[in-house]
Amino acid sequence: MKNTIKTLALTTVIAFITFSFTTIVDGKKEVKVDKSKVVWKGYKVTGSHEGTIGIKSGFLDFKDDKLVGGEFMIDMTTITVTDLEGEYKGKLEGHLKSDDFFGVEKYTTASLIFTSVKTSGKNAYNVTADLNIKGQTNPIEFTISIYGNKATASLKVDRTKYNVKYGSASFFDGLKDKTIYDEFDLVTDLEY
């Protein structure tokens, strides 16, 4: 009887330790869109603006506790500005949603589909993905870090590759202090 209790206790302890330190289970992990966040930041000669944009759906794919893939749909209609208030906030949000920028009436979603994932360190991966904005798809590279059920990544996007040319000195002369830089940042905090 004592040996049976010891065996049962030992089995319970081993199972508890095993499950406690196994953080990722293989397969697709759906992103919790209500607990995840994407922050954008755009730059111009005279400063910058920033805001958020919503994730419509997404998942990260794991095999043998390693990230092997992922896919995200972004709801372009949710572009908001967080560094302005009132009339100026509304004007900038409207302009970003217009055809000058992201044309969200026609292009309601953007997508990011991982095409290659390589381990670059403990909990870190170098990702190549296809980014689609305004019907234009281009490859993009970034690093993603995974900790437990959370992931973070920063992407630098050249908007001109997606036919977003408004205020770009690469396409228009004489803009001077009205120039908007071609690259903008996306910083993601994901929970799954």
C-alpha positions in Angstrom: 0.0 0.0 0.0 2.8 2.4 0.9 4.6 1.7 -2.4 1.4 2.3 -4.3 0.9 5.7 -2.6 4.6 6.6 -3.2 4.3 5.6 -6.9 1.1 7.6 -7.3 2.7 10.6 -5.6 5.8 10.4 -7.7 3.8 10.0 -10.9 1.7 13.1 -9.9 4.8 15.2 -9.2 6.5 14.2 -12.5 3.3 14.9 -14.5 3.0 18.3 -12.7 6.6 19.2 -13.5 6.3 18.1 -17.1 3.1 20.1 -17.7 4.4 23.2 -15.8 7.5 23.5 -18.1 5.8 22.7 -21.4 4.8 26.1 -22.6 3.8 25.6 -26.2 1.7 22.8 -27.7 2.1 22.0 -31.4 -0.5 23.3 -33.8 -2.1 26.6 -34.6 -2.7 29.0 -31.8 -5.4 31.6 -32.5 -4.5 35.1 -31.5 -6.8 36.7 -28.9 -7.7 39.8 -30.9 -9.3 41.6 -27.9 -6.0 41.2 -25.9 -3.6 41.9 -28.8 -2.4 45.3 -30.0 -0.9 46.8 -33.2 0.6 50.3 -32.9 1.6 52.2 -36.0 3.9 55.2 -36.1 4.4 57.4 -39.2 7.1 60.0 -39.6 7.3 63.4 -41.4 9.9 66.2 -41.5 8.2 68.1 -38.8 7.4 65.2 -36.4 5.4 62.0 -36.2 1.9 60.6 -35.6 0.9 57.3 -34.1 -2.2 55.2 -33.4 -3.6 51.7 -33.4 -5.1 49.3 -35.9 -7.2 46.2 -35.1 -6.4 42.6 -35.8 -9.4 40.9 -37.5 -8.0 37.3 -37.1 -4.7 35.5 -36.8 -2.7 32.5 -35.6 0.8 31.4 -34.9 1.7 27.8 -35.9 4.1 25.7 -33.8 5.8 22.3 -34.3 8.0 20.6 -31.8 7.6 23.7 -29.5 9.1 25.9 -32.3 7.4 28.6 -34.3 6.9 27.4 -37.9 4.3 29.8 -39.4 1.6 32.4 -38.9 -1.0 34.4 -40.6 -2.8 37.6 -39.8 -5.7 39.6 -41.2 -5.7 43.3 -40.2 -9.0 45.3 -40.2 -7.9 48.5 -42.1 -11.2 50.2 -41.2 -10.1 50.4 -37.5 -7.1 52.8 -38.1 -7.2 55.3 -35.2 -4.9 58.2 -34.2 -3.9 58.3 -30.6 -1.6 61.3 -30.4 -4.3 63.9 -31.5 -7.7 64.8 -30.2 -10.9 66.4 -31.5 -11.0 67.9 -35.0 -7.4 67.1 -35.9 -7.7 63.5 -34.8 -10.8 63.1 -37.0 -9.2 64.8 -40.0 -6.1 62.6 -39.9 -8.1 59.4 -39.4 -10.2 60.3 -42.4 -7.2 61.1 -44.5 -5.5 57.8 -43.6 -8.6 55.9 -44.6 -8.9 57.9 -47.9 -7.5 56.8 -51.3 -4.5 59.2 -50.6 -3.3 56.5 -48.1 -4.9 53.2 -47.4 -8.2 53.4 -49.4 -10.1 51.4 -46.7 -13.5 51.7 -48.5 -12.1 49.4 -51.2 -9.3 47.6 -49.3 -10.9 46.8 -45.9 -8.2 44.3 -44.9 -4.5 43.8 -45.1 -2.7 40.5 -44.6 0.6 39.1 -43.3 1.4 35.5 -44.2 4.6 33.9 -42.9 6.6 32.2 -45.7 9.8 31.4 -43.8 10.6 31.1 -40.1 14.2 30.5 -38.8 15.3 30.3 -35.2 17.6 33.2 -34.3 18.0 32.7 -30.6 16.2 31.5 -27.5 12.5 32.5 -28.0 13.4 34.6 -31.1 12.8 33.9 -34.8 13.7 35.7 -38.1 10.5 35.7 -40.2 10.0 36.4 -43.9 6.4 37.1 -44.8 4.2 38.3 -47.6 2.6 41.6 -46.6 -0.5 42.7 -48.6 -1.7 46.3 -48.4 -4.1 47.8 -51.0 -3.9 44.7 -53.2 -0.1 44.9 -53.4 1.9 42.0 -52.0 5.6 42.3 -51.1 8.0 40.3 -48.9 9.0 41.8 -45.5 11.5 40.6 -42.9 11.3 41.0 -39.2 12.1 39.3 -35.8 9.4 37.9 -33.6 9.9 37.0 -29.9 7.8 34.4 -28.2 7.3 34.2 -24.4 4.8 31.8 -23.0 1.5 32.7 -24.7 2.7 36.1 -25.9 4.6 37.4 -28.9 6.1 40.7 -29.9 7.4 42.0 -33.2 8.4 45.2 -34.8 8.1 45.8 -38.6 9.4 48.6 -40.7 7.1 49.0 -43.8 7.9 51.0 -46.9 4.5 52.3 -47.8 5.4 53.2 -51.4 5.7 49.5 -52.2 1.9 49.4 -51.6 1.0 52.3 -53.7 0.7 54.7 -50.7 2.7 57.6 -52.2 1.0 60.7 -50.7 3.6 63.2 -49.5 6.5 61.0 -50.5 9.7 62.9 -51.6 10.5 59.7 -53.6 7.6 60.7 -56.0 6.9 64.4 -55.6 9.3 67.3 -55.8 9.2 70.5 -53.7 7.4 69.1 -50.6 10.0 70.5 -48.2 8.6 70.4 -44.6 5.4 68.7 -45.9 7.3 65.5 -46.7 6.1 62.3 -45.1 8.8 59.6 -44.9 8.2 56.4 -46.9 8.8 54.0 -44.0 6.4 53.6 -41.0 6.6 51.3 -38.0 4.3 48.6 -36.8 4.8 47.3 -33.3 2.8 44.3 -32.3 2.0 42.8 -28.9 0.1 39.5 -29.4 -1.6 37.1 -27.0 -2.8 33.7 -27.9 
